[in-house]
Amino acid sequence: MEIDRKTLKALAADTRLDILKSLGKRRKMPSELSRELSLAPSTVIEHLNRLEEADLVRREETGHKWIYYNLTEKGESLIKPRFPVQFILVLSISLIIIFAGFIYINYTSYSALASSTKGAGQPSQEVGQPSKTGGAAAVIGNITNQTNTTNTTITNP
């Protein structure tokens, strides 16, 4: 649906918006609209003519003395969108929250992994050096892999 200058001018008045909302429920005669909106019938007809020029409402003549006004497809798409705005907002916010949750989970698991392997890359003692705590000649070596850290104690007889 394309919104042109005439459509914007037609939507600029609150009364015309009220008329569109009322016609969104069902087709109505100008006299019904004037009673519902507490306006003079001539004022309602003037607003309806403006809406008709913008192709938001159409005039339906029944062959009797009554003339009904109904929303066009363009008018309906403004009043009753295909996808309700609330549905789109809830869906968008849900996707943002899910995406933020994935980022948070990946960040916390990465920071936990980084903190657990922080000291693993530097051995507390050199490989092949005796232990400074005394006792038998113990050699402590750190064997570090990218995913797993193993502390190995080797004792010489």
N, C-alpha and C positions, 0 to 999 in steps of 0.2 A: 504494500500500500504506500502510495506516495502522498505526502502532505505538501500541498501547494499554498500559495499566499491566500487564496480564498478560504481554504480550510482553516488556516491559522486565524484569519479575521473572524470567521464564524465561531471559532472556539474561544475567542477573546472575551465573550460576555458570559457571565455566570448563569443568566437566564437561559441562554441557548444550551449550556451544558446541562441544566436541570431538565430542559425539554428532551434532550437526547437520552438522559437517564430514564426519564419517564417512558419514552417510546421504546426503550430497551426491554421493558416489561411486556408491552403489547401495543398494537396499533391504536391510535386514539384520534378523536376529532378535536379541532381547535377549541371547541366549547369545554370539553373535558379538561384539556390542558389549562385553560384559563381559570377554571374552578380549582383545579389542583394546585396551581401556582399562585393563585390570588392576583391575577393580572387581568387587564381589560382584554377582550377578545381581539381587538384590533392590534394590540401590542403583540399578542401571541402569534397572530397571522403574519405580522412583519418579521418576527424572529424565524418563523417557519419558512418564509420566503428566502431569507438569508441562508438558512440551512439547506434549502433546496438548491440554491445557486451553487453552493459548495459541494453538492452531490452527497450530502450526509443523510437527507431524508427524501422520500418520494411521496408524491401525492397520489392517492388512490381514489378514483371516483367510482362509486358503486352503481351508478345509473339512477339512483334515487337522489334525494336532496342532500344526503350526507356525504361529506368528503373526509376521508381518513388520511392520516399521515403515518408512515412506517419508516423504519430505518433502512437505508441501503446497505449493501455489503460493506462499503467503506465506513459508514456510520457504526455498523455492528462491530467492526474490527477495532474501532476506537473505544467503544463502550464495553464490549465483551471480547477481550483478546483471546486468541486460540489457546495460548498457554498462560494460565494465571500468573500474574507478577509474583505473588507470594510463593508459588511453587518454584519459580526460577530462582528467587532469592534464597529459599531454603536449600535448594540443590547446590547453588554456588557456595554458600557458607559451609555446607557439609563437605564439599570437595576441598575447600581451603583447610578445614580442620583436619581432615584425613591426611592431606599432604603435609601439614605442619607436624602431625603425629609421626609420620614416617621420618621426617627430617630429625625430629627430637630423638626418636629411637636410634637412628643411625649415629647421631652425634654422641649420645650417651654410651653406646656400645663402643664407639671408636675411642672415646676418652677413657673408658674403663680398660680397654685393651692397651692403650698408650701408657696408662699409669701402672699396669701390671708388668709391662716389659721395659719400664724405664731403667731399672737398675740391672736388668738381665744382661745387657750388652757389655757391662764392665765387671770383670771378675773381681771378687774381693781379694784374692791372692793370685799370684802368678802360677801358672801351671808348672809343676816340677819343683816348687819351693816347699820346704817343710813348713808344717803348721807352726804358728807362733804361740800357740796355746800350750805347747810342751807335750811330753809324752812321746809315743812312737813317731817315727818319721812318716807323717801323713801328708799326702799330696791331695790338695783339693783343686779340682778343675771345674770350670763351668763350661758346659757344652750348650751352646745356644743355637737354637733353630729359630726360624722366623715365626713359627706358630707355637713353639713349646720350649720351655726352659727346663734343663735337667741338671741338678747338682750331683756330681759323682765324687765319691771318696775312694781313693786308692791307698791301700796300706802296703808298705814294703815289709817283707819278713825279716 
